[in-house]
Amino acid sequence: MNTRFTWRPAATAVLAAASWLAGPALAQTGQMPAALDMRASRIVGMDVHNMQGRDLGEINDLMIDVNNQRVHYAILGFGGFMGLGEKLFAYPVRSLRSSGDRLLLDVRQDVLERAPGFERANWPDWNDTRYREQVDRHFGPGVALERPRHAQRLMRASDLIGMDVNGLQGDDAGEVEDLVVNLGSAKVRYAVLDFDEAWSADDRMVPLPLATLRLPAREDQDATLQVPRDKLDLASAFDEGDWPDLNDRQYRDDLDRLMPAYRPWIHTPNQVLGADPPRPAPAAR
């Protein structure tokens, strides 16, 4: 693969990109749906306000459905607001709006107060559907995401970011530097991998579909990259200190053209390192 990439530095183009994505609504209200591509590591820690501008708290983490490449929930800590500070709360990402360098939570106060929470030191098992169903019922079908194509497997963004990645032969390849997500569409656009010098002589960052990673059964294990080293498109690579403008139209279009080339190395959903292989379907009689 040899794709030619053109992008503008993030610092010079982000306002133009925001205007293009938001359209007239931004000029009229100063607010817009959370439709920009954003680094997950930058979303974690962002301030959250209600629609009246009152400070609620901040994003503690994002829950990523790795089998369907979706951002399912934002985990919020409320910092004592309404006596909710001792717990964390999962909110469907569709309840969030973007406003400058902060996020707005578009939820009525009575719904907010009754939301099911959990203790900071006692996170739920996200792959046990009971808590997820409780959250989704609370917010209703208009906010909760539709039923996914594949069985869900939820992982914390903070566990994915920094995860070590091996090649198909078990050699060290690098690590997950970040995830690029879009809260407006609730999609994980791609992962950004920081490759070791053996894989990328210039030690550069490379965007790849999240589904090219075979993820481990436990967060303390390594992921495996399904893409052979000689099939990486390094034309899309960039330096760690020189990230492109993620919302530059040309850059987004170039990536959208590139990503389908990795389809031969997209792993089967639910294929988890350390897990038993799925049983074959019974033969038709």
DRENDO-1510 file (C-alpha; in Angstrom, 1 decimal, always signed):
<recs>
REC; n; res; u; v; w
REC; 1; MET; +0.0; +0.0; +0.0 .
REC; 2; ASN; +1.3; +3.4; -0.8 .
REC; 3; THR; -1.2; +6.2; -0.1 .
REC; 4; ARG; -0.3; +9.8; -0.4 .
REC; 5; PHE; -1.3; +11.9; +2.6 .
REC; 6; THR; -1.7; +15.6; +2.9 .
REC; 7; TRP; -2.7; +17.4; +6.2 .
REC; 8; ARG; -2.5; +20.7; +7.9 .
REC; 9; PRO; -1.1; +21.0; +11.5 .
REC; 10; ALA; -3.8; +20.7; +14.1 .
REC; 11; ALA; -3.1; +24.1; +15.6 .
REC; 12; THR; -3.8; +26.0; +12.4 .
REC; 13; ALA; -6.9; +24.1; +11.1 .
REC; 14; VAL; -9.0; +23.0; +14.0 .
REC; 15; LEU; -11.3; +26.0; +14.0 .
REC; 16; ALA; -11.9; +25.7; +10.2 .
REC; 17; ALA; -12.7; +22.0; +10.7 .
REC; 18; ALA; -15.1; +22.7; +13.6 .
REC; 19; SER; -17.0; +25.2; +11.5 .
REC; 20; TRP; -17.2; +22.9; +8.5 .
REC; 21; LEU; -18.5; +20.0; +10.7 .
REC; 22; ALA; -20.9; +22.0; +12.7 .
REC; 23; GLY; -22.5; +24.1; +10.0 .
REC; 24; PRO; -24.8; +27.1; +10.8 .
REC; 25; ALA; -25.8; +25.8; +14.2 .
REC; 26; LEU; -22.3; +26.6; +15.6 .
REC; 27; ALA; -22.5; +30.2; +14.5 .
REC; 28; GLN; -26.0; +30.6; +16.0 .
REC; 29; THR; -25.5; +28.9; +19.4 .
REC; 30; GLY; -21.7; +28.4; +19.9 .
REC; 31; GLN; -22.5; +24.7; +20.5 .
REC; 32; MET; -22.6; +21.7; +18.3 .
REC; 33; PRO; -23.0; +17.9; +18.6 .
REC; 34; ALA; -19.9; +16.1; +19.6 .
REC; 35; ALA; -19.1; +15.4; +15.9 .
REC; 36; LEU; -15.3; +16.0; +15.8 .
REC; 37; ASP; -12.8; +13.3; +15.8 .
REC; 38; MET; -11.0; +13.4; +19.1 .
REC; 39; ARG; -8.2; +11.6; +20.9 .
REC; 40; ALA; -9.7; +9.4; +23.7 .
REC; 41; SER; -6.8; +10.4; +26.0 .
REC; 42; ARG; -7.8; +14.0; +25.6 .
REC; 43; ILE; -11.5; +13.4; +26.3 .
REC; 44; VAL; -10.7; +11.6; +29.6 .
REC; 45; GLY; -10.4; +14.5; +32.1 .
REC; 46; MET; -12.5; +16.9; +30.1 .
REC; 47; ASP; -14.9; +19.1; +32.2 .
REC; 48; VAL; -18.6; +18.3; +31.9 .
REC; 49; HIS; -21.3; +20.9; +32.4 .
REC; 50; ASN; -25.1; +20.7; +32.3 .
REC; 51; MET; -27.0; +22.6; +29.6 .
REC; 52; GLN; -27.3; +25.6; +31.9 .
REC; 53; GLY; -23.5; +25.8; +32.2 .
REC; 54; ARG; -23.1; +24.5; +35.7 .
REC; 55; ASP; -19.9; +22.4; +36.3 .
REC; 56; LEU; -20.9; +18.8; +37.0 .
REC; 57; GLY; -17.5; +17.1; +37.0 .
REC; 58; GLU; -15.3; +15.4; +34.5 .
REC; 59; ILE; -14.9; +12.3; +32.2 .
REC; 60; ASN; -13.3; +9.5; +34.1 .
REC; 61; ASP; -13.1; +7.0; +31.2 .
REC; 62; LEU; -14.7; +5.8; +28.0 .
REC; 63; MET; -16.2; +2.3; +27.5 .
REC; 64; ILE; -15.2; +0.9; +24.1 .
REC; 65; ASP; -17.1; -1.9; +22.5 .
REC; 66; VAL; -14.1; -3.5; +20.8 .
REC; 67; ASN; -16.1; -6.0; +18.8 .
REC; 68; ASN; -18.1; -3.3; +17.1 .
REC; 69; GLN; -15.6; -0.4; +17.2 .
REC; 70; ARG; -18.0; +1.9; +19.1 .
REC; 71; VAL; -17.8; +4.2; +22.1 .
REC; 72; HIS; -20.6; +2.9; +24.2 .
REC; 73; TYR; -20.5; +5.0; +27.4 .
REC; 74; ALA; -18.7; +7.9; +29.0 .
REC; 75; ILE; -17.9; +7.3; +32.6 .
REC; 76; LEU; -18.5; +10.5; +34.6 .
REC; 77; GLY; -17.4; +11.5; +38.1 .
REC; 78; PHE; -19.5; +14.4; +39.5 .
REC; 79; GLY; -17.2; +15.9; +42.1 .
REC; 80; GLY; -19.9; +16.2; +44.8 .
REC; 81; PHE; -22.6; +17.7; +42.6 .
REC; 82; MET; -26.1; +16.8; +44.0 .
REC; 83; GLY; -24.3; +14.5; +46.5 .
REC; 84; LEU; -23.2; +12.2; +43.6 .
REC; 85; GLY; -19.5; +12.6; +44.2 .
REC; 86; GLU; -18.8; +9.2; +45.8 .
REC; 87; LYS; -19.9; +7.2; +42.7 .
REC; 88; LEU; -19.2; +7.0; +39.0 .
REC; 89; PHE; -22.0; +6.9; +36.4 .
REC; 90; ALA; -22.1; +5.5; +32.9 .
REC; 91; TYR; -23.9; +7.8; +30.3 .
REC; 92; PRO; -24.5; +6.9; +26.7 .
REC; 93; VAL; -22.3; +9.0; +24.6 .
REC; 94; ARG; -25.3; +10.4; +22.7 .
REC; 95; SER; -26.2; +12.4; +25.8 .
REC; 96; LEU; -23.0; +14.5; +25.4 .
REC; 97; ARG; -22.6; +17.7; +23.3 .
REC; 98; SER; -19.4; +19.6; +22.6 .
REC; 99; SER; -18.9; +23.2; +23.5 .
REC; 100; GLY; -15.3; +24.5; +23.0 .
REC; 101; ASP; -13.0; +22.7; +25.4 .
REC; 102; ARG; -15.8; +21.2; +27.5 .
REC; 103; LEU; -18.6; +18.8; +27.1 .
REC; 104; LEU; -22.3; +19.4; +27.9 .
REC; 105; LEU; -24.5; +16.7; +29.4 .
REC; 106; ASP; -27.9; +16.9; +27.7 .
REC; 107; VAL; -29.9; +15.1; +30.4 .
REC; 108; ARG; -32.7; +16.4; +32.6 .
REC; 109; GLN; -31.8; +16.8; +36.2 .
REC; 110; ASP; -34.3; +14.3; +37.5 .
REC; 111; VAL; -32.9; +11.7; +35.1 .
REC; 112; LEU; -29.4; +12.6; +36.2 .
REC; 113; GLU; -30.3; +12.1; +39.9 .
REC; 114; ARG; -31.8; +8.7; +39.4 .
REC; 115; ALA; -29.1; +7.3; +37.1 .
REC; 116; PRO; -27.6; +3.9; +38.2 .
REC; 117; GLY; -24.1; +4.4; +39.5 .
REC; 118; PHE; -21.3; +2.3; +40.9 .
REC; 119; GLU; -18.5; +2.7; +43.5 .
REC; 120; ARG; -15.2; +4.0; +42.3 .
REC; 121; ALA; -13.4; +1.0; +43.8 .
REC; 122; ASN; -15.9; -1.5; +42.5 .
REC; 123; TRP; -16.4; -1.2; +38.7 .
REC; 124; PRO; -19.1; -3.5; +37.2 .
REC; 125; ASP; -18.3; -6.4; +34.9 .
REC; 126; TRP; -19.0; -4.7; +31.7 .
REC; 127; ASN; -19.5; -7.9; +29.9 .
REC; 128; ASP; -22.2; -9.0; +32.2 .
REC; 129; THR; -25.2; -7.4; +30.5 .
REC; 130; ARG; -27.2; -6.7; +33.7 .
REC; 131; TYR; -25.6; -3.3; +34.5 .
REC; 132; ARG; -25.6; -2.2; +30.8 .
REC; 133; GLU; -29.3; -3.1; +30.4 .
REC; 134; GLN; -30.1; -1.1; +33.6 .
REC; 135; VAL; -28.3; +2.0; +32.2 .
REC; 136; ASP; -29.9; +1.6; +28.8 .
REC; 137; ARG; -33.4; +1.2; +30.2 .
REC; 138; HIS; -32.9; +4.3; +32.4 .
REC; 139; PHE; -32.0; +6.6; +29.5 .
REC; 140; GLY; -34.3; +5.0; +27.0 .
REC; 141; PRO; -34.0; +4.0; +23.3 .
REC; 142; GLY; -33.6; +7.6; +22.1 .
REC; 143; VAL; -30.2; +7.9; +23.8 .
REC; 144; ALA; -29.0; +4.3; +24.2 .
REC; 145; LEU; -27.1; +2.9; +21.2 .
REC; 146; GLU; -29.0; +0.5; +18.9 .
REC; 147; ARG; -28.3; -3.2; +19.1 .
REC; 148; PRO; -24.8; -3.9; +17.6 .
REC; 149; ARG; -24.1; -6.2; +14.8 .
REC; 150; HIS; -21.8; -8.4; +16.8 .
REC; 151; ALA; -21.8; -9.5; +20.5 .
REC; 152; GLN; -20.5; -6.7; +22.6 .
REC; 153; ARG; -17.2; -6.8; +24.4 .
REC; 154; LEU; -16.6; -3.6; +26.5 .
REC; 155; MET; -13.2; -2.5; +27.6 .
REC; 156; ARG; -12.0; +0.8; +29.2 .
REC; 157; ALA; -10.2; +3.2; +26.9 .
REC; 158; SER; -7.6; +3.7; +29.7 .
REC; 159; ASP; -6.8; -0.1; +29.5 .
REC; 160; LEU; -6.5; +0.0; +25.7 .
REC; 161; ILE; -4.3; +3.1; +25.6 .
REC; 162; GLY; -0.7; +2.0; +26.5 .
REC; 163; MET; -1.4; -1.7; +25.8 .
REC; 164; ASP; +1.7; -3.5; +24.4 .
REC; 165; VAL; +1.3; -4.9; +20.9 .
REC; 166; ASN; +3.1; -7.9; +19.5 .
REC; 167; GLY; +3.5; -9.1; +15.9 .
REC; 168; LEU; +2.2; -12.4; +14.6 .
REC; 169; GLN; +5.5; -14.1; +15.5 .
REC; 170; GLY; +5.3; -12.8; +19.1 .
REC; 171; ASP; +7.9; -10.1; +18.6 .
REC; 172; ASP; +7.5; -6.7; +20.2 .
REC; 173; ALA; +5.8; -4.4; +17.8 .
REC; 174; GLY; +5.0; -1.3; +19.9 .
REC; 175; GLU; +2.0; -0.1; +21.9 .
REC; 176; VAL; -1.4; +1.5; +21.5 .
REC; 177; GLU; -0.6; +5.3; +21.7 .
REC; 178; ASP; -4.3; +6.4; +21.5 .
REC; 179; LEU; -7.7; +5.9; +20.1 .
REC; 180; VAL; -9.4; +8.4; +17.8 .
REC; 181; VAL; -13.1; +8.5; +18.5 .
REC; 182; ASN; -16.1; +10.4; +17.4 .
REC; 183; LEU; -18.7; +10.9; +20.1 .
REC; 184; GLY; -21.3; +12.2; +17.7 .
REC; 185; SER; -21.4; +9.0; +15.7 .
REC; 186; ALA; -20.3; +6.9; +18.8 .
REC; 187; LYS; -17.6; +5.3; +16.6 .
REC; 188; VAL; -14.0; +4.4; +17.2 .
REC; 189; ARG; -12.5; +5.8; +14.0 .
REC; 190; TYR; -9.1; +4.1; +14.4 .
REC; 191; ALA; -6.3; +3.3; +16.8 .
REC; 192; VAL; -2.9; +5.0; +16.7 .
REC; 193; LEU; +0.0; +2.6; +17.2 .
REC; 194; ASP; +3.5; +3.7; +18.3 .
REC; 195; PHE; +5.8; +1.2; +16.6 .
REC; 196; ASP; +9.2; +0.2; +17.8 .
REC; 197; GLU; +12.1; +1.0; +15.6 .
REC; 198; ALA; +12.2; -2.6; +14.3 .
REC; 199; TRP; +8.8; -2.0; +12.8 .
REC; 200; SER; +9.1; +1.6; +11.9 .
REC; 201; ALA; +12.7; +2.9; +11.5 .
REC; 202; ASP; +11.7; +6.4; +12.3 .
REC; 203; ASP; +9.7; +5.4; +15.4 .
REC; 204; ARG; +6.5; +6.9; +14.0 .
REC; 205; MET; +2.8; +6.7; +14.8 .
REC; 206; VAL; +0.5; +4.8; +12.4 .
REC; 207; PRO; -3.3; +4.9; +12.3 .
REC; 208; LEU; -4.9; +1.4; +12.0 .
REC; 209; PRO; -8.4; +0.0; +12.4 .
REC; 210; LEU; -8.9; -1.1; +16.0 .
REC; 211; ALA; -10.2; -4.4; +14.6 .
REC; 212; THR; -6.7; -5.3; +13.3 .
REC; 213; LEU; -5.8; -5.9; +16.9 .
REC; 214; ARG; -6.5; -9.3; +18.5 .
REC; 215; LEU; -7.1; -8.2; +22.0 .
REC; 216; PRO; -6.2; -10.3; +25.1 .
REC; 217; ALA; -8.6; -11.9; +27.5 .
REC; 218; ARG; -7.0; -9.8; +30.3 .
REC; 219; GLU; -6.0; -6.2; +30.3 .
REC; 220; ASP; -2.5; -7.0; +31.6 .
REC; 221; GLN; -1.7; -9.1; +28.6 .
REC; 222; ASP; -0.4; -8.0; +25.2 .
REC; 223; ALA; -2.5; -7.5; +22.0 .
REC; 224; THR; -1.5; -9.0; +18.7 .
REC; 225; LEU; -1.4; -7.1; +15.5 .
REC; 226; GLN; -2.9; -9.2; +12.6 .
REC; 227; VAL; -1.3; -7.0; +9.9 .
REC; 228; PRO; +2.1; -8.2; +8.7 .
REC; 229; ARG; +4.9; -5.7; +8.9 .
REC; 230; ASP; +5.4; -5.4; +5.2 .
REC; 231; LYS; +1.7; -4.5; +4.7 .
REC; 232; LEU; +1.7; -1.4; +6.9 .
REC; 233; ASP; +1.1; +1.8; +5.0 .
REC; 234; LEU; +3.7; +4.1; +6.5 .
REC; 235; ALA; +2.6; +7.0; +4.2 .
REC; 236; SER; +0.0; +7.7; +6.9 .
REC; 237; ALA; +2.6; +7.7; +9.7 .
REC; 238; PHE; +3.4; +10.9; +11.7 .
REC; 239; ASP; +5.8; +11.9; +14.4 .
REC; 240; GLU; +4.7; +11.7; +18.0 .
REC; 241; GLY; +5.1; +15.4; +18.6 .
REC; 242; ASP; +3.5; +16.4; +15.3 .
REC; 243; TRP; +0.0; +15.0; +15.2 .
REC; 244; PRO; -2.1; +16.0; +12.2 .
REC; 245; ASP; -5.3; +17.9; +12.4 .
REC; 246; LEU; -7.7; +15.0; +12.9 .
REC; 247; ASN; -10.6; +16.9; +11.4 .
REC; 248; ASP; -8.8; +18.2; +8.3 .
REC; 249; ARG; -11.1; +17.2; +5.4 .
REC; 250; GLN; -8.3; +15.9; +3.2 .
REC; 251; TYR; -6.7; +13.9; +6.0 .
REC; 252; ARG; -10.1; +12.3; +6.9 .
REC; 253; ASP; -10.8; +11.5; +3.3 .
REC; 254; ASP; -7.3; +10.0; +2.9 .
REC; 255; LEU; -7.8; +7.8; +5.9 .
REC; 256; ASP; -11.2; +6.7; +4.8 .
REC; 257; ARG; -9.7; +5.5; +1.6 .
REC; 258; LEU; -6.9; +3.7; +3.3 .
REC; 259; MET; -8.7; +1.8; +6.1 .
REC; 260; PRO; -10.5; -0.7; +3.8 .
REC; 261; ALA; -7.1; -1.9; +2.6 .
REC; 262; TYR; -6.7; -3.5; +6.0 .
REC; 263; ARG; -9.8; -5.6; +5.7 .
REC; 264; PRO; -7.9; -8.9; +5.1 .
REC; 265; TRP; -6.5; -8.6; +8.6 .
REC; 266; ILE; -9.6; -7.7; +10.5 .
REC; 267; HIS; -10.0; -10.3; +13.2 .
REC; 268; THR; -13.2; -12.2; +13.7 .
REC; 269; PRO; -15.4; -10.6; +16.5 .
REC; 270; ASN; -15.1; -12.3; +19.9 .
REC; 271; GLN; -11.7; -13.8; +18.9 .
REC; 272; VAL; -9.9; -13.2; +22.2 .
REC; 273; LEU; -6.3; -14.2; +23.1 .
REC; 274; GLY; -6.4; -16.8; +25.9 .
REC; 275; ALA; -10.1; -17.7; +25.3 .
REC; 276; ASP; -11.4; -20.9; +24.0 .
REC; 277; PRO; -12.1; -20.9; +20.3 .
REC; 278; PRO; -15.8; -20.6; +19.3 .
REC; 279; ARG; -17.6; -23.9; +18.7 .
REC; 280; PRO; -18.5; -24.6; +15.1 .
REC; 281; ALA; -22.2; -24.4; +14.2 .
REC; 282; PRO; -23.8; -27.9; +14.0 .
REC; 283; ALA; -24.1; -29.2; +10.5 .
REC; 284; ALA; -27.4; -28.9; +8.7 .
REC; 285; ARG; -29.3; -32.2; +8.5 .
</recs>
